Amino acid sequence: MKVFLWFSIFLWSISAVISQDHSAEHISAALKNRAHAVIRDSKTVIDMRSANNVSISIQKTITVLNKNGDKYGTLGLFYDKNTSIKSAKGEIYDEFGRLVTKISLNNFKDESAVNDFSLFEDSRVKYYMPQINSYPYTVVYSYEIRNKQNLIIPEWNPVPGFDVAVEKSSYQFVCNPTDEIRVHSRNYVGTPEEATLEKQKSWTWQIENVPAVRHEIYAPNPDTYFTSIKVAPKNFSYYNFKGVYEDWQGLGQLCYDYLLKDKRILSPETIQTIKKLVENDTDDKEKAKKIYDHFQKKTRYISVQIGIGGFQPIKASEVDRLGYGDCKALVNYMQALLEVADIPSYYCIVEAGDEKTDLIPSFASMEQGNHAILCLPLANDTTWLECTSQDAPFGYLGSFTDDRWVFAYTKDGGKMLKTPKFGAETSTQAREAMLTLSKNGKISGDLTTYFQGAQFDNHFSLIKKTPIEKERQLKHLYDINNIEFTSVDLAANNDIPLFTEKLGVNIENYGSVTDNRISFFPNLFNVQRTIPSVRNRSLSFEIKRGYTDIDSIYFTLDGEIVPIFLPKQVKIESKFGNYELIAKLVDGKLFYYRKLVIQDGVFPPEDYELYESFMQEVATNDKLRLTLNLGK
């Protein structure tokens, strides 16, 4: 029966390929609209024959409409000791469906898949890039991958990205009748087709005629609108890592008991060093700060992706000896150091990146997450540590891992935790400046800017640069013609955390002098630009992180500048935030005050015009020009 089923699938697949019309002219106008490429047909069949024998068969036909769609005609096949490429072939057709060339595995380039941060990684990739300069063209691929594990089942993402339409795509998962799986469906309309035979059962999902989604500025996380299907078997095998789980609690127990087992053993010398380091401290947080400082000075980050090393850290004793490790190894090492001082901590997995992507609380699976961080559940003061940075403040997680659900391994099983969120009230950039405006238009003086919360990282990277690099980067950041820095003083208070930037500046010819008048823009340092218009917006829009910017600038006026002008005050309120501007004389000095508060949130498409209008008003007022008379 199993042979018959697979023979039927084989005949169905082959007949579909043979009957496929590869001419681009037969793609409907609705699917071509806004599209750089169209997936004509895609069939994925996952056959989980056993926990250590999973076959992945894929047939895909893609028509590339223009140069921007070339990347969708490229195929990359990753492999390692646990994954083998059984076969791969294809064809390329021209605009009219005429065969241009055939592709075999010999035409694929083979390279190491080591990334820029890796020293140890055994993954490789075979890839093929069509060398076609005439559009449109169609690529047909057919390939089979064999996995010796079932812990990671390939996810189905029928729409691979923006500006890609889908004519037809299907995903079939086949397994033994006694196998148990869990499925997480996202943005899929309908239910899968289920079939049960004597020796197999299957689930099939499919979509048809899905138009391309145009990329729009401020688009929310693609997970909220693109379709995906995740499958996780209850019983799994991955190298020698085997077990059964149904939820995060069970998976966390397995990971703690197997992946972290005997990994936190330290040498007697290191144990003694840590004990001596904190012997005079009684507060756990102060102890942890000292240990973290010791840890940062001793270690650096590299990547390790060999075999199960993608999930399992190397031993703490090895990191202690070598002085380096990947995120998993460094988290495990820091955890071991804390254990010496009897400070509990949780090894946590997070999906890191500027996009806030949650691990799905209701669906446990091992492929979620791409980074490890450490959580210290201190009494009434949960503290998080980024262990791959040698200079991150104690307890600070930046925009790389903020505000998302993460998965913690604990001795009592897995736990879902939420990393801290930086709101508008805590993500601040506050600038104070004392400047002098000369009659010839020159600006000079000093300014101090304080960065906190998510804005701590705005200029923090400057702190380790050379003086020449600092000045070059500051000129880029401030982007003011003729600006020169007479002094640069950068400091980070890791206890708050707070980054302070003190600058001395000279700006020749900033003010324009004509007919006994001088005119200038009092907002030198923080001018909001307008945001792009989006006609007929279809997606919701998201302001990912709120913030507050405050600028307080005092101008001492040259004796020949008449300190008389009409005061200016502006207040704008909206659902997206608020804006305030004040320009007036205070004790003979010109005082300029600007405050912009932006609130995070997800808003419906129809609100985008309101947001654009609000930001346009801010940008217009930020360009306030003052004109003062010059005395004789």
Order of alpha helices (4+ residues) and beta strands (2+ residues): alpha-alpha-beta-beta-beta-beta-beta-beta-beta-beta-beta-beta-beta-beta-beta-beta-beta-beta-alpha-alpha-alpha-beta-beta-alpha-beta-alpha-beta-beta-beta-beta-beta-beta-beta-alpha-beta-beta-beta-beta-beta-beta-beta-beta-beta-beta-alpha-beta
